[in-house]
Amino acid sequence: SHSSKTRFSPASMTKVMTLIVMCERLTEADLNKTLTFTSEMYDYVRTGSYAGSTNYGIDPDDEYKIKDLLYGIGLYSASDCVLPVVLYLAGTEDQFVAWMNEKVEELGLENTHFDNPVGHESEENFTTAEDMSQIMAYAMKNDLVRSTLSKEVHQSTAAGYSSTGEYKPSFPITFYSTLFGTHEN
């Protein structure tokens, strides 16, 4: 068992910090903005450093509202839900990670450092049980973060016109919470 000071890979806890940074920087208007998933994003979450990470299964040209992507991050821990929001807010992943580490510093966490927003295993992505509990406590003070993490199932409906102008009928998307392992298959 980990001592509260033992460093380990934060995996899902990374997503909590990612959500904190996102939710503190997104405006109410941003939440209803639609982002288009590009083929570059698609390739990125399937190859390179994130090959093998959890994905929800977004395809190139799919369009999602930011608020639905947030649920995908909080409930499904999906890398392909993370990337569009990261790039929307920060322009680059490096800039977003810098914000994550600024938040770590602001919270006074001495044994936590992030080098990616999806929880990918790496030497430079670590936390401790003690720091994790502080991150969670802080996360729960933000209404948007809290609602994103605490809804076990979020039903969203995606519909609208694609960039080519064709209408896509609505289809329901259900995200199940994997962060807390609350649902039985």
C-alpha positions in Angstrom: 0.0 0.0 0.0 1.2 3.5 -0.8 2.3 5.8 1.9 0.6 9.1 1.5 3.9 10.6 0.4 4.8 7.8 -2.1 4.8 9.1 -5.7 2.8 7.2 -8.3 1.3 7.8 -11.7 -1.9 9.8 -11.2 -3.8 8.4 -14.2 -7.4 9.4 -13.7 -6.4 12.1 -11.2 -4.7 13.8 -14.1 -8.1 14.2 -15.7 -9.4 15.8 -12.5 -6.7 18.5 -12.8 -7.4 18.8 -16.5 -11.1 19.4 -15.7 -10.2 22.0 -13.0 -8.0 24.0 -15.4 -10.7 23.7 -18.2 -13.6 24.6 -16.0 -11.9 27.6 -14.5 -11.1 29.0 -17.9 -14.2 28.2 -19.9 -17.0 30.7 -19.9 -20.7 29.9 -19.8 -20.8 30.7 -23.6 -17.9 28.4 -24.3 -19.8 25.4 -22.9 -22.3 25.5 -25.8 -19.6 26.0 -28.5 -19.3 23.2 -30.9 -15.8 21.8 -31.6 -15.0 19.7 -34.7 -12.7 16.7 -34.2 -10.0 16.9 -36.8 -8.1 14.0 -38.4 -5.0 15.4 -36.8 -6.6 15.0 -33.4 -7.8 11.5 -34.3 -4.3 10.4 -35.3 -2.8 12.1 -32.3 -4.8 10.1 -29.7 -4.3 6.8 -31.5 -0.6 7.0 -32.3 2.4 8.8 -30.8 2.6 9.2 -27.1 -1.1 8.4 -26.5 -1.3 5.2 -28.4 -3.3 2.8 -26.2 -5.0 5.4 -24.1 -8.7 5.3 -23.4 -10.7 6.9 -26.2 -14.4 7.4 -26.5 -14.3 6.7 -30.2 -14.7 10.2 -31.8 -14.2 10.2 -35.5 -12.8 12.9 -37.7 -15.4 15.6 -38.5 -17.6 14.7 -35.5 -18.8 17.7 -33.7 -19.4 18.0 -30.0 -20.3 20.7 -27.6 -17.6 21.5 -25.1 -19.9 20.7 -22.2 -20.4 17.2 -23.6 -16.7 16.7 -24.1 -16.2 17.7 -20.4 -18.5 14.8 -19.4 -16.6 12.6 -21.7 -13.4 13.5 -19.8 -15.0 13.3 -16.3 -17.0 10.2 -16.8 -15.2 8.3 -19.5 -11.6 9.5 -19.0 -11.3 9.7 -22.8 -8.2 11.2 -24.4 -10.1 12.1 -27.5 -12.5 14.2 -25.5 -9.5 16.0 -23.8 -7.6 17.2 -26.9 -10.2 19.4 -28.6 -10.8 21.4 -25.4 -7.1 21.6 -24.6 -6.4 23.1 -28.1 -9.5 25.3 -28.0 -8.4 26.9 -24.7 -4.6 26.9 -24.8 -3.7 26.6 -28.5 -1.1 24.0 -27.7 -0.9 21.1 -25.3 2.3 22.4 -23.8 0.6 25.7 -22.8 -2.3 23.7 -21.2 0.2 21.6 -19.2 1.9 24.7 -18.0 -1.5 25.9 -16.7 -1.9 22.5 -14.9 1.4 22.9 -13.2 0.7 26.6 -12.3 -2.4 25.2 -10.5 -0.3 22.6 -8.7 1.9 25.4 -7.5 -1.0 27.6 -6.5 -2.4 24.7 -4.4 1.0 24.2 -2.8 1.3 20.5 -3.9 5.0 19.7 -3.6 4.8 16.1 -4.8 2.7 16.5 -8.0 3.8 17.3 -11.5 2.0 16.9 -14.8 3.4 16.6 -18.3 0.3 15.7 -20.2 -3.5 16.3 -19.7 -4.7 12.8 -20.2 -3.0 10.8 -17.5 -0.6 9.0 -19.8 2.1 7.1 -17.8 5.4 9.0 -17.7 8.3 9.8 -15.4 7.2 13.4 -15.3 3.6 12.8 -14.5 3.2 12.0 -10.8 1.4 12.7 -7.6 0.9 11.3 -4.1 -2.2 10.1 -2.2 -2.0 13.2 0.0 -1.8 15.6 -3.0 -4.5 13.7 -4.7 -6.9 14.2 -1.8 -6.2 17.9 -2.0 -6.8 18.0 -5.7 -10.1 16.2 -5.2 -11.1 18.5 -2.4 -10.4 21.5 -4.6 -12.2 20.0 -7.5 -15.3 19.5 -5.5 -15.5 23.3 -4.7 -16.0 24.0 -8.4 -19.7 23.4 -9.3 -18.9 22.5 -13.0 -16.1 20.1 -12.1 -18.2 18.5 -9.4 -21.2 18.0 -11.6 -19.0 16.6 -14.3 -17.4 14.1 -12.0 -20.4 13.1 -9.9 -23.0 12.3 -12.5 -22.6 8.6 -13.1 -24.4 8.8 -16.4 -24.7 11.8 -18.6 -27.0 11.6 -21.6 -26.2 13.9 -24.4 -27.6 14.3 -27.8 -25.4 15.3 -30.7 -27.2 16.8 -33.8 -26.7 19.5 -36.3 -25.2 20.5 -39.5 -21.8 19.3 -40.5 -19.2 21.6 -42.0 -20.3 20.4 -45.4 -23.9 21.6 -44.7 -25.5 18.2 -44.4 -27.8 17.6 -41.5 -26.8 15.0 -39.0 -29.8 13.5 -37.1 -29.5 13.3 -33.4 -28.1 10.3 -31.7 -27.9 9.7 -28.0 -24.5 9.3 -26.4 -24.1 7.8 -23.0 -21.0 8.3 -20.9 -20.5 6.0 -18.0 -18.3 7.0 -15.1 -15.1 4.9 -15.1 -13.3 7.2 -12.7 -15.1 5.8 -9.6 -15.9 2.4 -11.0 -19.5 2.8 -10.0 -21.3 0.9 -12.7 -21.6 -2.8 -13.3 -21.5 -4.2 -16.8 
